[in-house]
Amino acid sequence: MTGSRTRRRERLQRDETGSVAAELVLLTPLLILLLLFVVALGRLSGARLEVDGAAAQAARAASIARDPATAVAMATQTATAALGSDHVTCAQLTVSTNTAQFAPGGSVAVTVTCHVALSDLTGLRLPASESVSSQAVAVIDTFRSVQ
């Protein structure tokens, strides 16, 4: 009796050889897709943080300007430089500056929109690019003269 049980155990142990390799082959594509999804989320969250910072810097630069035209130019230049120095590549960068309250004690609002490319992450059926937008407002100094 003990001999037949031992043979049965040996046969069951031999039947399971290669099961780890089969499971690995089946799970590898799913793990790769999960990794690509994590990379996409990381890319979007990193871009969102950088666009928030660029919008704040652009609003501050626009609030220092002496006239609305210069404020718009400084906001665009500052946002482009801030995103470029952080190595954020935008497929399309839009900087809109609201200078409706451009007066001492008023404010300047800057909206920065960056289209982050996701097309290189194949296999996930994600859109080619995702829009990340941020708005920042900076107060113009009360005791400063404007033209």
Protein Blocks (a to p, Z undefined) as FASTA:
>chain_A
ZZmmmmmmmmmmmmmgoklmmmmmmmmmmmmmmmmmmmmmmmmmmmmmmmmmmmmmmmmm
mmmpmbfklmmmmmmmmmmmmmmmnopacfbdcddddfklgcehiacdddddddddfklm
ghklpafbdcddddddddddfkbccZZ
